[in-house]
């Protein structure tokens, strides 16, 4: 059995409003996605890059 431990303020700030299940069960937060945006001078340049016709 898991023993109940003191819950820190940082954990409470994330999970404090969750009433339907124990704090350690199931993720309820949106996962972090690391991505990069690229800008192009015009749509034609973007299109060529998308089709791997240019870099």
TORVEXKOL-506801 format. One record per residue: residue number from 1; residue in one letter; chain; x, y, z of N, C-alpha, C in turn. Coordinates in Angstrom, 3 decimals, always signed. Layout:
% TORVEXKOL-506801
+------+------+-------+----------+----------+----------+----------+----------+----------+----------+----------+----------+
! resi ! resn ! chain !      n.x !      n.y !      n.z !     ca.x !     ca.y !     ca.z !      c.x !      c.y !      c.z !
+------+------+-------+----------+----------+----------+----------+----------+----------+----------+----------+----------+
!  NUM !    a !     A !        X !        Y !        Z !        X !        Y !        Z !        X !        Y !        Z !
...
+------+------+-------+----------+----------+----------+----------+----------+----------+----------+----------+----------+
This chain:
% TORVEXKOL-506801
+------+------+-------+----------+----------+----------+----------+----------+----------+----------+----------+----------+
! resi ! resn ! chain !      n.x !      n.y !      n.z !     ca.x !     ca.y !     ca.z !      c.x !      c.y !      c.z !
+------+------+-------+----------+----------+----------+----------+----------+----------+----------+----------+----------+
!    1 !    x !     A !   +0.832 !   -1.175 !   +0.000 !   +0.000 !   +0.000 !   +0.000 !   +0.881 !   +1.245 !   +0.000 !
!    2 !    x !     A !   +0.429 !   +2.249 !   -0.659 !   +1.144 !   +3.521 !   -0.636 !   +0.799 !   +4.260 !   +0.648 !
!    3 !    x !     A !   +1.834 !   +4.781 !   +1.297 !   +1.542 !   +5.548 !   +2.501 !   +1.275 !   +6.999 !   +2.128 !
!    4 !    x !     A !   +0.379 !   +7.619 !   +2.853 !   +0.033 !   +9.018 !   +2.583 !   +1.176 !   +9.903 !   +3.063 !
!    5 !    x !     A !   +1.600 !  +10.814 !   +2.198 !   +2.667 !  +11.742 !   +2.542 !   +2.136 !  +13.166 !   +2.476 !
!    6 !    x !     A !   +2.891 !  +14.073 !   +3.086 !   +2.551 !  +15.494 !   +3.015 !   +2.648 !  +15.943 !   +1.562 !
!    7 !    x !     A !   +1.665 !  +16.681 !   +1.099 !   +1.651 !  +17.188 !   -0.271 !   +2.176 !  +18.617 !   -0.249 !
!    8 !    x !     A !   +3.214 !  +18.874 !   -1.051 !   +3.819 !  +20.202 !   -1.101 !   +2.942 !  +21.216 !   -1.820 !
!    9 !    x !     A !   +3.301 !  +22.491 !   -1.655 !   +2.520 !  +23.570 !   -2.261 !   +2.535 !  +23.500 !   -3.785 !
!   10 !    x !     A !   +3.673 !  +23.110 !   -4.370 !   +3.727 !  +23.038 !   -5.835 !   +2.806 !  +21.945 !   -6.370 !
!   11 !    x !     A !   +2.737 !  +20.818 !   -5.678 !   +1.834 !  +19.736 !   -6.088 !   +0.384 !  +20.168 !   -5.914 !
!   12 !    x !     A !   +0.089 !  +20.823 !   -4.808 !   -1.277 !  +21.302 !   -4.576 !   -1.699 !  +22.321 !   -5.625 !
!   13 !    x !     A !   -0.758 !  +23.161 !   -6.069 !   -1.120 !  +24.188 !   -7.051 !   -1.534 !  +23.572 !   -8.380 !
!   14 !    x !     A !   -0.987 !  +22.408 !   -8.707 !   -1.331 !  +21.726 !   -9.960 !   -2.546 !  +20.820 !   -9.786 !
!   15 !    x !     A !   -2.568 !  +20.036 !   -8.717 !   -3.584 !  +18.999 !   -8.545 !   -4.681 !  +19.358 !   -7.554 !
!   16 !    x !     A !   -4.604 !  +20.498 !   -6.907 !   -5.528 !  +20.852 !   -5.829 !   -6.997 !  +20.847 !   -6.211 !
!   17 !    x !     A !   -7.325 !  +21.171 !   -7.443 !   -8.719 !  +21.228 !   -7.863 !   -9.281 !  +19.910 !   -8.351 !
!   18 !    x !     A !   -8.454 !  +18.891 !   -8.414 !   -8.900 !  +17.587 !   -8.914 !   -9.575 !  +16.807 !   -7.793 !
!   19 !    x !     A !  -10.861 !  +16.556 !   -7.929 !  -11.627 !  +15.888 !   -6.882 !  -12.004 !  +14.450 !   -7.230 !
!   20 !    x !     A !  -11.934 !  +14.075 !   -8.495 !  -12.482 !  +12.788 !   -8.925 !  -11.558 !  +11.601 !   -8.703 !
!   21 !    x !     A !  -10.271 !  +11.835 !   -8.470 !   -9.347 !  +10.725 !   -8.302 !   -8.170 !  +11.154 !   -7.445 !
!   22 !    x !     A !   -7.403 !  +10.177 !   -7.008 !   -6.231 !  +10.456 !   -6.191 !   -5.226 !  +11.288 !   -6.967 !
!   23 !    x !     A !   -4.408 !  +12.051 !   -6.251 !   -3.440 !  +12.940 !   -6.882 !   -2.437 !  +12.208 !   -7.767 !
!   24 !    x !     A !   -2.111 !  +10.972 !   -7.441 !   -1.077 !  +10.256 !   -8.178 !   -1.621 !   +9.506 !   -9.397 !
!   25 !    x !     A !   -2.916 !   +9.501 !   -9.615 !   -3.508 !   +8.774 !  -10.736 !   -3.683 !   +9.663 !  -11.954 !
!   26 !    x !     A !   -3.537 !   +9.100 !  -13.110 !   -3.885 !   +9.703 !  -14.398 !   -3.489 !  +11.162 !  -14.550 !
!   27 !    x !     A !   -2.923 !  +11.477 !  -15.667 !   -2.560 !  +12.854 !  -15.983 !   -3.811 !  +13.648 !  -16.338 !
!   28 !    x !     A !   -3.884 !  +14.866 !  -15.865 !   -5.008 !  +15.730 !  -16.223 !   -4.529 !  +17.010 !  -16.886 !
!   29 !    x !     A !   -3.230 !  +17.162 !  -16.994 !   -2.658 !  +18.379 !  -17.560 !   -2.288 !  +18.152 !  -19.021 !
!   30 !    x !     A !   -2.341 !  +19.200 !  -19.787 !   -1.961 !  +19.128 !  -21.196 !   -0.462 !  +18.870 !  -21.281 !
!   31 !    x !     A !   -0.039 !  +17.875 !  -22.062 !   +1.399 !  +17.610 !  -22.172 !   +2.119 !  +18.757 !  -22.872 !
!   32 !    x !     A !   +3.374 !  +18.930 !  -22.525 !   +4.194 !  +19.968 !  -23.146 !   +4.720 !  +19.445 !  -24.475 !
!   33 !    x !     A !   +4.592 !  +20.243 !  -25.509 !   +5.108 !  +19.875 !  -26.824 !   +6.186 !  +20.880 !  -27.193 !
!   34 !    x !     A !   +7.386 !  +20.379 !  -27.427 !   +8.479 !  +21.247 !  -27.840 !   +8.503 !  +21.288 !  -29.359 !
!   35 !    x !     A !   +8.377 !  +22.464 !  -29.915 !   +8.389 !  +22.597 !  -31.365 !   +9.024 !  +23.928 !  -31.739 !
!   36 !    x !     A !   +9.278 !  +24.086 !  -33.004 !   +9.905 !  +25.302 !  -33.514 !   +9.075 !  +25.818 !  -34.673 !
!   37 !    x !     A !   +8.887 !  +27.117 !  -34.709 !   +8.190 !  +27.740 !  -35.835 !   +9.222 !  +28.294 !  -36.804 !
!   38 !    x !     A !   +8.953 !  +28.155 !  -38.068 !   +9.832 !  +28.700 !  -39.092 !   +9.060 !  +29.741 !  -39.884 !
!   39 !    x !     A !   +9.705 !  +30.855 !  -40.168 !   +9.077 !  +31.906 !  -40.960 !   +9.664 !  +31.934 !  -42.363 !
!   40 !    x !     A !   +8.829 !  +32.198 !  -43.331 !   +9.263 !  +32.287 !  -44.722 !   +8.806 !  +33.618 !  -45.282 !
!   41 !    x !     A !   +9.568 !  +34.126 !  -46.254 !   +9.260 !  +35.457 !  -46.788 !   +7.959 !  +35.489 !  -47.573 !
!   42 !    x !     A !   +7.565 !  +34.354 !  -48.148 !   +6.302 !  +34.306 !  -48.880 !   +5.808 !  +32.862 !  -48.957 !
!   43 !    x !     A !   +4.591 !  +32.692 !  -49.419 !   +3.970 !  +31.367 !  -49.464 !   +4.641 !  +30.449 !  -50.481 !
!   44 !    x !     A !   +5.158 !  +31.027 !  -51.558 !   +5.828 !  +30.210 !  -52.577 !   +7.084 !  +29.557 !  -51.998 !
!   45 !    x !     A !   +7.850 !  +30.312 !  -51.204 !   +9.050 !  +29.751 !  -50.565 !   +8.657 !  +28.641 !  -49.603 !
!   46 !    x !     A !   +7.636 !  +28.885 !  -48.786 !   +7.165 !  +27.862 !  -47.858 !   +6.747 !  +26.597 !  -48.612 !
!   47 !    x !     A !   +6.033 !  +26.771 !  -49.711 !   +5.538 !  +25.641 !  -50.484 !   +6.693 !  +24.819 !  -51.041 !
!   48 !    x !     A !   +7.732 !  +25.475 !  -51.558 !   +8.901 !  +24.758 !  -52.082 !   +9.609 !  +23.973 !  -50.981 !
!   49 !    x !     A !   +9.729 !  +24.573 !  -49.814 !  +10.358 !  +23.875 !  -48.691 !   +9.496 !  +22.686 !  -48.264 !
!   50 !    x !     A !   +8.192 !  +22.877 !  -48.216 !   +7.284 !  +21.797 !  -47.817 !   +7.367 !  +20.611 !  -48.772 !
!   51 !    x !     A !   +7.600 !  +20.896 !  -50.052 !   +7.711 !  +19.837 !  -51.061 !   +9.146 !  +19.352 !  -51.236 !
!   52 !    x !     A !  +10.040 !  +19.838 !  -50.367 !  +11.462 !  +19.487 !  -50.403 !  +12.111 !  +19.850 !  -51.730 !
!   53 !    x !     A !  +11.645 !  +20.915 !  -52.355 !  +12.246 !  +21.416 !  -53.586 !  +13.278 !  +22.496 !  -53.280 !
!   54 !    x !     A !  +13.320 !  +22.947 !  -52.041 !  +14.233 !  +23.997 !  -51.613 !  +14.494 !  +23.816 !  -50.124 !
!   55 !    x !     A !  +15.457 !  +24.610 !  -49.608 !  +15.743 !  +24.570 !  -48.165 !  +15.480 !  +25.904 !  -47.546 !
+------+------+-------+----------+----------+----------+----------+----------+----------+----------+----------+----------+
